[in-house]
Amino acid sequence: MSEAEQNKYINQLRRQLVNAVERIKTLELDLEPEGRITAAFDAMERHIDEKFAAVDDKFAAIDKRFDRLEHQFNRLQAKIEVVLEAITGLGDLPEDESL
C-alpha cells in the first residue's frame, strides 16, 4: 500500500470517527433530562394521564348511574311485591300451622 493510499485510508477513518463522535453527541443531547426524547416521553405521559383521568371520570359517572338504576329497580321490585300480595292475598296467610 502506497503512502498516498494509507493517507487516504487514514483520512477516511478519521472522517468516520468524527461522524461517529458527532452522532454520539447528538444522542447524548437528545437523551439528557432536558433533551428532546425525554421531553417527548414527558408529553406522552401527560397525555396518557389526562386520558386515564377522563376514563376514570366516565367510569365514576357510569357507576353513579348504575347505583341509581339499581336503587330504582329495588323500589320497583318492592312495589311489585306489594301489588302481588294485595292481588293474591299471600301476605295474609297465617304463619302458625295449628290454626
Phi, psi and chi 1 to 4 in degrees:
 res  aa     phi    psi   chi1   chi2   chi3   chi4
   1 MET       -  129.5 -176.7 -179.2  -85.8      -
   2 SER   -77.5  166.4   70.4      -      -      -
   3 GLU   -64.0  -36.4 -171.4  176.1  -27.3      -
   4 ALA   -65.0  -42.6      -      -      -      -
   5 GLU   -66.2  -39.8  -70.2  173.9  -21.4      -
   6 GLN   -63.1  -44.8  -74.1  178.3  -10.2      -
   7 ASN   -62.3  -41.2  -72.4  -18.5      -      -
   8 LYS   -61.9  -43.7 -176.5  178.8  177.3 -178.0
   9 TYR   -65.8  -41.7 -177.4   68.3      -      -
  10 ILE   -64.5  -43.1  -70.9  171.2      -      -
  11 ASN   -62.9  -39.6  -72.4  -24.6      -      -
  12 GLN   -62.9  -45.1 -179.9 -176.2    4.5      -
  13 LEU   -64.1  -38.9  -69.7  175.8      -      -
  14 ARG   -62.9  -43.7 -174.6  175.1  -68.7  145.3
  15 ARG   -62.9  -41.0  -77.2 -169.4  -60.2  -87.2
  16 GLN   -64.6  -39.4  -71.8  177.0  -13.7      -
  17 LEU   -66.1  -44.2 -177.4   59.7      -      -
  18 VAL   -62.2  -41.9  167.9      -      -      -
  19 ASN   -62.3  -43.9 -171.0   14.2      -      -
  20 ALA   -64.0  -41.0      -      -      -      -
  21 VAL   -63.0  -42.9  168.1      -      -      -
  22 GLU   -63.5  -41.1  -70.7  -60.4  -41.7      -
  23 ARG   -64.2  -40.9  -73.4 -178.3  177.5 -174.1
  24 ILE   -63.1  -42.9  -70.1  171.1      -      -
  25 LYS   -61.9  -41.5  -74.3 -179.8 -177.6  177.6
  26 THR   -61.9  -44.8  -57.8      -      -      -
  27 LEU   -64.0  -40.4  -72.7  173.2      -      -
  28 GLU   -61.6  -42.0  -74.0  174.1  -14.2      -
  29 LEU   -65.0  -38.6  -70.8  173.6      -      -
  30 ASP   -69.3  -31.7  -73.6  -14.8      -      -
  31 LEU   -92.6   -8.8  -66.1  174.6      -      -
  32 GLU   -62.3  160.8  -74.8 -179.0    5.1      -
  33 PRO   -53.5  -29.9  -26.3   32.4      -      -
  34 GLU  -104.4   13.0  -60.0  -59.5  -39.5      -
  35 GLY   -76.5  174.7      -      -      -      -
  36 ARG   -66.5  -40.6  -67.9 -179.1  -66.6 -178.9
  37 ILE   -66.9  -43.8  -67.5  175.0      -      -
  38 THR   -61.8  -42.5  -58.1      -      -      -
  39 ALA   -62.8  -39.0      -      -      -      -
  40 ALA   -65.2  -43.5      -      -      -      -
  41 PHE   -64.0  -38.7  -82.7  117.5      -      -
  42 ASP   -63.0  -42.2  -70.7  -17.1      -      -
  43 ALA   -64.0  -42.3      -      -      -      -
  44 MET   -63.4  -41.0  -73.3  174.3   48.6      -
  45 GLU   -63.0  -43.4 -175.3  177.9    0.7      -
  46 ARG   -61.7  -43.7  -77.4 -168.3  -55.5  -85.2
  47 HIS   -61.5  -45.1  178.3   73.0      -      -
  48 ILE   -64.0  -42.3  -70.9  169.9      -      -
  49 ASP   -60.9  -41.0  -71.5  -15.8      -      -
  50 GLU   -64.0  -41.7  -70.1  170.4    2.4      -
  51 LYS   -65.7  -42.0  -68.5  -62.6  179.9 -174.3
  52 PHE   -65.7  -36.0  -84.4  126.5      -      -
  53 ALA   -63.7  -41.1      -      -      -      -
  54 ALA   -65.6  -40.5      -      -      -      -
  55 VAL   -65.4  -42.0  168.4      -      -      -
  56 ASP   -60.3  -40.4  -72.9  -17.9      -      -
  57 ASP   -62.5  -41.2  -68.7  -16.6      -      -
  58 LYS   -66.8  -40.6  -70.7 -174.6 -176.7 -151.6
  59 PHE   -64.8  -37.2  -85.2  122.6      -      -
  60 ALA   -63.5  -41.3      -      -      -      -
  61 ALA   -65.7  -40.2      -      -      -      -
  62 ILE   -64.9  -43.2  -70.1  170.2      -      -
  63 ASP   -60.1  -41.7  -74.0  -17.9      -      -
  64 LYS   -62.9  -44.4 -174.2  176.3  179.0 -179.7
  65 ARG   -64.6  -39.7  -71.1  179.0 -177.8  169.8
  66 PHE   -63.3  -43.7  177.1   75.3      -      -
  67 ASP   -60.4  -42.1  -69.4  -18.0      -      -
  68 ARG   -65.4  -41.8 -171.8  174.7   70.2 -136.9
  69 LEU   -63.6  -41.7 -177.5   62.8      -      -
  70 GLU   -62.9  -40.2 -172.5  176.8   30.1      -
  71 HIS   -64.0  -43.9  175.5   70.0      -      -
  72 GLN   -63.8  -39.6  -69.6  172.7  -16.5      -
  73 PHE   -62.3  -43.7  175.9   77.3      -      -
  74 ASN   -63.4  -39.3  -71.2  -23.4      -      -
  75 ARG   -64.2  -43.3  -73.4 -179.0   59.2 -161.6
  76 LEU   -63.5  -42.3 -179.7   62.3      -      -
  77 GLN   -62.4  -40.9 -171.6  176.0   16.1      -
  78 ALA   -64.3  -41.0      -      -      -      -
  79 LYS   -64.8  -41.3  -71.8  178.4 -178.1  179.0
  80 ILE   -62.9  -40.9  -70.4  172.7      -      -
  81 GLU   -61.9  -41.2  -72.5  176.5    5.9      -
  82 VAL   -64.1  -43.5  168.6      -      -      -
  83 VAL   -64.0  -44.9  169.2      -      -      -
  84 LEU   -62.3  -40.8  -76.2  175.2      -      -
  85 GLU   -63.8  -39.2  -74.8  179.5   12.3      -
  86 ALA   -68.1  -38.8      -      -      -      -
  87 ILE   -73.9  -45.2  -68.4  172.8      -      -
  88 THR   -89.6  -20.9   61.1      -      -      -
  89 GLY    74.1   14.1      -      -      -      -
  90 LEU   -67.1  -24.8  -69.0  177.9      -      -
  91 GLY   -71.3  -17.2      -      -      -      -
  92 ASP   -95.2    2.1  -63.7  -26.0      -      -
  93 LEU   -68.8  141.1  -66.5  176.1      -      -
  94 PRO   -68.2  143.0   20.5  -26.4      -      -
  95 GLU   -88.3  -21.9  -64.5  178.7   14.8      -
  96 ASP   -89.5  124.5 -172.7   48.9      -      -
  97 GLU   -75.3  -16.8  -67.6 -177.5   15.8      -
  98 SER   -75.5  -14.4   62.6      -      -      -
  99 LEU   -79.3      -  -66.0  175.6      -      -
